[in-house]
Amino acid sequence: MPQAAEISVAETDVEKPAPPDSRPGWNWFLLLAVVWLAVNLLTADRSPSVWQDEVSYSDPGINLATGRGWTSTAWPFQSRDEFFCSNVPLHPLALAGWVRIFGWSPTAVRSLNYAFVLLAAAVLWQSLYRSGIVRSIGARLGTTALLFGTVGMAFCFRSGRPDMIAFVLIAIIFSIAVADRDRLSPLRMLVASVLIPLAALQALPYVAFLGIVGFLANRRYFFRVALVGAGCVLGLGGWFAFLQSKGLWPRFWGAVTGASHSGGGITTRIAEAIAGVTEDASAHVLAAALIVFLILRLRHMGLAGLKLREPAVVGLVLGLGVPAFVGFAGKFPIYYAWMKLAPMAVCVMAAWERECATPRSRQWLSHATVAFALLAAAAWPLRMAVTVWEWRQRDYAPVQAFCTAQVTPADYVVCDYQAYYPVKRQAAMTFVYNYIPAMSKADKAAATVLIIDPKDAAEVIAGIGGTWTLTAEYRNDTRSGQAVQGVAKLYKLSVYRRA
């Protein structure tokens, strides 16, 4: 078994870390994973409501799977006849294969992220066990619970966004770095690193920051850091060369910069960095726990004995530094929260285990601190409780039935994100209303039905042109879920036919 990773604290005369648990504990992991997966699948089509990012990033994958090519009618920067240019092409490609097997309902589309999170959690479980970073089954269960339950993680894996495939790649790279020493491990690390730019361009500043911290924590990581950097450069260069060879680079750059909200002057960048640090209440809980563990280490070792590789130090550096660095480089919204929450979860449990090796008189505080930290994992169960409470209010089946009844197989439909799934399945052509700036005059003239949010009706009709008649309206049953106001987005749709 490999030696404990460099995150481990050095042994002293006062405390000696317990040996790693000889049992991998996969039965406990599977128990937690099965419960988590079952609840997510049962509630997938009710929370969240179908929304913009889910549809925008899923549409090219669904088109590819259904024989319409690598195209999209959900983005305002490129037409349906053009090769789809994206800063996250790997997720739609994976989704294309996924929906060929499971179909493309909200549950099927969102379940791909559940699979990614399960894979990443399993990789981390094995690497933490083999490396000895988190030695006990209980602490690894705590790490997994935090990966499954915090605010930002729950948003990421339930939203239908493309972020979780990058989480898988980072988990694989971390696992190879701390737990694998065979001859093929550099090759596996290089391959995973090459895929990072294709999974998420926005992950590159994150990888850079992780590399800097890893190298400063232990200079022996230089080769692994350099290998990851080389892989990212190769992946980015290969993607650029492909786009350039097809004459797609200007279009790609325009699409990426047009969809991005990053940039601005120094004031804007500082504001983004601060916003990233303060985003997500779960991260605040974990940061508070790490601060307590850091104070406990300082009391024991003193400032002179404290090293960057201490779990509490690593957790705080990554938990605060990652959102500040990535936010300053561009932005750090809630759906990037996995970048800080995953390392913080590992470091909290690793720090707790270090404190468990101290005299028993001090252990009560460390136990209380880790119990407090685990409160961060309550976000997902609370979200599921609200979903059950608002069960009827969140039901997507009536929306699908309503939209299907309004559309014929010959219709060209401009629709809101809310109506995307049933309209896409039924209509001859589906245009998400966000696509209107890229629509050709011929497509606008061919449009026969509008299924849109009432608040957007005037803007959409003006963008399409022509005369339209209101033929039907849909509203959620608002009699349910009144005890929790403003949590579920009510489905509201108006149907117009060309006069």
N, C-alpha and C positions, 0 to 999 in steps of 0.2 A: 504493500500500500504506500502511496506517495506520502512524503512528510507533510505535516500541517503547513498550510500556505503562510506566506509572510505576514498576513494580517494578524497571525497569532502573537500574543504577548510572550516575551521571553520568560523562561522559568526563573524564579528567584528562590531564595532560601525560605521565604515566608509562604509562598503558594506554588503549587505545581498543578497544571491543568490535568484534569482527569483524562485517562486514555479514551480515544474515540470509541463510541458504542460499536460493538462488533456486529450488530444487526443493522442492515440497511433500513428496515422498517417499512418496506413497500406496502405491506398490508394496511398500515395506518394512512399512508399517502393515498392509496386507492380508495379507502373508505371516505376520506374527506373529499377526494376528487369526484367520486360518483355522486355524492349528495349535492355538491356544488354544481356539477354538470346537469343533473336532473332538474334542479330548481331553475337553472338558467334556461334550459330547453322548454320547460313548461310555461315560462313567463316571457319568452323571447319576443313574441309578437305584440306584447302589451306594454313593454317598457324598453326603450323610449318610444314615443310616437315616431313614425317614419319621418325622416328629416333630410336636410339638404346634403350633408357630407356623405351619409350612407348611400343615397341614390347616386350622387355624382361620381363616387369612386367605384361603385358597383356596376354602373351602366356599361363601361367598356368590356368588363369581364363577361357580363351577361350577353352582350352583343356577340362577343367572340364565341361563346358557348352555343349560341343559337344560330350561327351561320351568317351573321351580319358583319363579320370582320372585326379588326381591331379599331373600332370607331366609337363615337359617342355623340348623343344628342342631349347632353346634360351640362355642357360647358359653353360659356359665351365667347370663347377665344378660338374655337376651331369648328369647322363644319363637319357634317356627317360623312362627307366624302373623303376626308383627310385621315391620314394615319394618326391615331390618338397619341398625343405627346403629354407625358405626365412625369412629375417628380417622384412618383411612387408606382412604377409599372409592375413591380413584383406581386403586389397584392391582387390587382385585377387579373393577372395571369393565373395565380393560384386559384382565385375565385372561379375562373372559367372552368377549370377542371373539377372544382368542388360542385358547382351547380349542375354539371353534366350528370353527376351521381345523385345529388340530393334535391335537384330542382332549385327554383329561385323565389321562394316565399321569403318573407322577413325572417322567419325562423331559420331557414336554410342558409341565407346569406350571413346572418349574424353568428350562426354556429361555427363558421370558419374561425372566427376570432376565439371562440371557446376552445377550439382544438389547438390553436396557436398557444394560448395561455397554458393549457394543460401540458403541452410539449415543453414549453419554457420552464414551467414549474418542476416537471420531472427531471429535466436536465440539471437544474439547480439543485434539486434534492440529491441526485447522484453525486454531483461535484462537491457539494458541501459535506457529504458523507465520506467520500474518498479522500478529500484533502484535509479533513478534520477542522475546517473553519467553523462549522457548527456541528458539534460532536454528538449530541443526544437526539433521540427520536422526537422527544417533546419540543426541543428548540427548533428542529426542522419543521415540525408541524406548525409551530408559531410563525415561522418564516412563510410557510405556504399559506396560512390563514391570512397573513398581511398581504400577500400577493393577490389573494382571491377577494379580499374584503374592503380595501381602502377606497376612499372616494374617487381618486383619480384612476386607479386601476379598474374599478367597476365601470366608470364612464368609458374608458378605453375599450374594454372587451365587450361591452353591451351596445356600443354606439354604431357598429357597422363600419367604422373608420378603418384605414389601412395600417394603423400604427403597430399592431401586435406582431406582425411578421418580423419587424426590426428587433423587437424584444426577444424573439426566438434566436435570431442570429447573434445578438449580444450575449445571451445566455450560453450559447454554444462556444463562443470565443472565450468567455470567462471560464467555462468548464475546462476547455483545453489548456488554458493558461495556468490554472491552479491544480489540475488533477491528472492531466495526461502527459506522459513522457515517452511514448513510443515513437518509432521512426516516422510514422505517418501523421503525427499530430501537427507538425508545421504545415503540411499540405492541407489538412482539414481547416486549420486556422486561416490559411491564405484564401481558400475557397469561400469560407464564410465571410471573410472581410471583403472579397471582391463583390459579394452580393449586397453589402450594406448600402452603397449608393443607389442601387436599384430598388431596395426596400424603402428607403427614405433618405432623400438628400439632406433633410433637416437633422438626420442623425449624425452627420459628419462632425459638426462642432462637439457633439456629445462624445463621440469616439475619441476625438482629439483631447478633450478634457480628461477622460478616463485614462488615456495613455500618459498624459503628463503626470497625473496623480500616481499611477502605477509605477512609473519610472522613479519619481521622487521617493516613493515608499520603499522601493528596493531596486537598486541599480541592476540587479541580475535580470530584471524584466526587460532590459533594453532590447534584446533580440526579439522578444515577443511583441513589444510595442512597435518596433520597426517593421516587423512582419505584417502586423495589422494595418499600419500606415501604408505600406507598399500595396497591400491588397485593395485598400480603399482607392488609392491612386489608380491602380489597374482597372478597377471596376468603373470608376468615373471616366477614365480615359477611353475605355472600351465603349461605354455608352455614348460619349461625345463623338467618337470615331464613327459609330453606327449612324447616329443622327446626321452627322456631317456628310457621310457618304450618300445618304438618301436625300440630301438637301433639306433636312428637317430641323437643323439647329436653330435658325431664326424663329421658326414657328414654336419650337420647344421653349426657347428662352422667353418669347412673348407670352406663351401660355403660363409658364411658371411665375414670371414676374407679374403678370396680370392677375393671377389668383392669389398672390402673396400679399400679406399686410405688413411685411417686415420693411426695414429700411428706416429712413429719416435721419435727423441729426443726432448729435450726442445726447441731447436732452431726451429725445424719444427713446434712444437705446437704453439709457439709464432707467427710464420709466419702465421699459419692457423687462429689464433685469430685476427691478424691484418687484414688479408684478409677478414674475416667475417665482421668486423666493416666497412671496406671500400667498401664492395660489395653493389651494387644497388644505382643508382643516386636518386631514389625516397626517399630512407631512408635519404640521405643527406639533401634533401629539408625539410623533416619532422623534422630532428634533428635541422636544422637552425631555424625553426619556434618555436620549443620547447625551444631553447636557448633564443629567444626573449621573449617568455612568462615567462621564468624563471627570466630574468632580470626585467621585469615589476613587478613580484611578489616581488622580492628583494627590488625594489624601494619602494614598498608599505609596506611590512611587515618587512623588514630587515632580516639579516641572522639569527638572534636569533629566529624569528617567523616562519621561514621556516621549514616545516616538510616533511618527506619522502613521505607522502601520497598525497602531492601536485601533480596534474596531470602533470605539466611540469617536476617535479623531477622524477616521476614514468616513464614517457615516455622516458626520457633520460637514466635513469638507465637500463630500459629494452631494449631500442633501441641500446645502446652501450654495455651493459653488456651481453645480451643474445648471440649475435654473438661472443663476446670475450670468454665467458664461454664455449659455445657449440663448437666453433672452437678450443679452447685449448683442449677440451675433445676428439676431433676427427677431424671434418672439418665443414665448414659452407659455402657451395656453394650457388648459386643463388636460387636453388629450396628449400632451407630452409628459404628464406627471409620472408616468411609469419610469422615466429616466432617472428620477430622484427617489421614487418610492421603493423600487426594487433593491438598490444598494442599501438604503436605509433599513429596510426590513431585515436583510441579512446581517447588517452590523448591529442592530439592536439585540438580536438573539445571540450573536457571537459575544457581544459585550456582557450580556447577562450570564453566559456560561463562564466567562472569565471571573466574574464576581462570585459565582457559586463556588469557586475554588478558594475563596478567602475565609477567614475565621467566621464561625457561625454567628457571632454577635453582630456581624455586618450584613449578613445575608438577607435579613428581613427587608431592608430597604431596597435591595436589588430585586427581590421577588415582587415587592409592591410596585417598583418602577416598570418591570416587564408586564405586570398585570395592567397597569395604566396604558402602556404602549399598545397592548392588544385591543384596547378600546377602539383603536383606529380601524380595526377590522370589522367594526360593527356597521360601517356605512352600507355595505352590500346587503346584509340581512335587513336593515331598516328600509332600504330601497325596495326590497322584495316585499316587505310587510305593507308598505304604501301601495305597491302594485296590486297586491291581493285586496286591500281595502277598496281600491278604485277599480276593481276587476271589470265591471260592466262599462264604466266610463272609458276604459282603455281598449275595449274590444275592437280589433281591426276587421273582424269578419263582416260586420254590417257595411263598413266602408267598401270592402271588396265586392260585396253583393250589389251595392248601389252603383258603383262605377261600372261593373260588368253589364248591368242592365241598361246603361246609358250609351254603350259603345257597340258598334258592329265591326265585324272583321274587315270592312272596307274603309273604316274611318281613319283619317289623319288627325291625331289628337294632340293638343297642347295642354299639358296638365301640371298641376302642382305636385310637389314631392309626395304629399299625402296619398295621391291617387296612383302613384307610379306603378306599383306591383300589379294590380288588376288591369290597368290600362295597357301596360306593356305586354301582358299575356293575350289581350283581346284584340287590340287595334292593329291595323296594317302598319302604321308608323306612329311612334310616340316621341314627342318633343317635350322635354321638361321646360317649363316657362323661362328658366334662367338661360336657356339656349337661344332665345329670340334674337339677340344681337347678331348671332352667327347664322341665322336662318336665311336661306335664299328667298328671292321674291317668289319663285315657283312653289317652294314649300309653304310659304305664308298663304299663297293663293289656294293651295291644295288643302289647307287645314279645314276640317269640317266641324270639329267639336272642341270646346274649351272646358276643362274641368279644373277649376282654380279656386283658391281661397277668395272669398268675397272681397276682402280688403285690397286684393291685387287686380280685381276685375277691370277697372278703368285703364290701368297701366298696360295690362296684357292685351286688351282689345285695341288700344291705341298702337301697340307695337305690331300686332298682326294686321290690322286694317280690316275694312269691310263692315258689314252690318250683322249684328248678332242678336239672337233672341234667347232670353233666359227660359229654360225648359224644366229645370229641377234644382232642388237644393237639399243638402244633407247637413244635419246637425247631430252631434253626440247626444245621447240620453244623459242629461245633466242631473237627473234625480239621484244618481249614485255618486258616491265619493265626495259628498259635500263637506265631510269633516276635515278633509285635507285639501285646502284650496290652493290653486295655482301650481300644483305639482305636475299633473298630467296636462299635456297640450291637447285641447279638444280638437277633434277633427271637424272642420267646417269647409264645405265645398259647394260651389255653384256650377251648374252645367249650362253652357250656352251652345246653341247650334247656329250655323251660318244661315242668315235669312235669305 
